[in-house]
Amino acid sequence: MSRIARFLLLLSCVVGVACGGANSDGGGGGARRFLSMGTAPPGGAFFVVGGAMAEVFNDHSNGASMTAESTSGSQENIRRLDSGELDFALSNSAITYFAVRGAEGWDQAYPMRAVMTLAPNVAMFVVPAGSAIESIADLAGKRVSVGPAGAGFEYFIRPLLAAHALTYDDFSPVNATQAGAVDLLSDGSVAAAFLGGAVPTASITQAAAVQDVRLVPFQTDAIAQLVDEYLFFNLATIPAGTYRGVDDDFHGLDVGSMHFITSADTDEDLVYTVTKALYENREEVVSRHPAGRAINPSNVVRDTGTEFHPGAVRFYQEIGIWPDDR
């Protein structure tokens, strides 16, 4: 009977750890906590950066371990955080911006909170060098690649187009991955492709390798309007020489930085612990992926329109990088 009792006690401990939900106590109490992080499909930056962050956390956590899960991306991650299926996730800040407000097609206001602002997503329309397209207005009537179906690119492309007095109805949108868009651009199946990510972006590098390309400029007043109206838009400059044939600085936009998020009701101590482990060991994230450079004092607390979680704020206040005016 004593052996049976010990077995049942052990079984209850294992089940208790395995079934702990996203919002259970992160304080530990001796039981190891298993955490999940939503990323995106393999092949993109989210999957690699998320894996790097999980590895670094696991190397420096005594009471918990984290697994990076491949998902369909930001929209799925937000819904699964809300349902308790995930503990943390990566998301594009433009998509989260509208999700927390229940706007632009979201069925409700999703209570997400930012933990860290990560790498900028610097994106623009790319065309062959000999194209007649000189401005965003010239996209009218053309076939244009606008990202994978369901990926959420429309959350930042639509307001960007609107600032240039254009809508999706003014051209023929074509859904494709960034790699697929490069192929479509090179064989003439589309006149322009919306490409971007952390700089340098692999898809733009590839596009410039297979043919001469140009980056379609934004109107100065449109950039000013977008940065003023939406917190997730931010000024960004691509230095001359970053891409083959682009010999001048390109003044563009961060159209929605990658950021690390969680649900509003995730335990404060748990968020504090995760934030501390990743920030204090950020050089190890960099060693696994260059996007880890964004985990720095000036960027990690940058406001993109999603309220920060109290656990993250507490850590940033302790180390003196939380802005006083917030």
Secondary structure as UniProt FT lines:
FT   HELIX           2..18
FT   TURN            22..23
FT   TURN            29..30
FT   STRAND          33..38
FT   TURN            42..43
FT   HELIX           45..59
FT   STRAND          64..69
FT   HELIX           74..83
FT   STRAND          88..92
FT   HELIX           93..101
FT   TURN            104..105
FT   STRAND          112..117
FT   STRAND          122..128
FT   TURN            129..130
FT   HELIX           136..139
FT   TURN            140..141
FT   STRAND          143..145
FT   TURN            149..150
FT   HELIX           154..163
FT   TURN            164..165
FT   HELIX           168..170
FT   STRAND          172..174
FT   HELIX           178..186
FT   TURN            187..188
FT   STRAND          192..197
FT   HELIX           202..210
FT   STRAND          213..215
FT   HELIX           220..229
FT   TURN            231..232
FT   STRAND          234..238
FT   TURN            240..241
FT   TURN            244..245
FT   STRAND          250..254
FT   STRAND          258..263
FT   TURN            264..265
FT   HELIX           268..280
FT   HELIX           282..288
FT   HELIX           290..294
FT   TURN            297..301
FT   HELIX           310..318
FT   TURN            319..320
FT   TURN            324..325
//
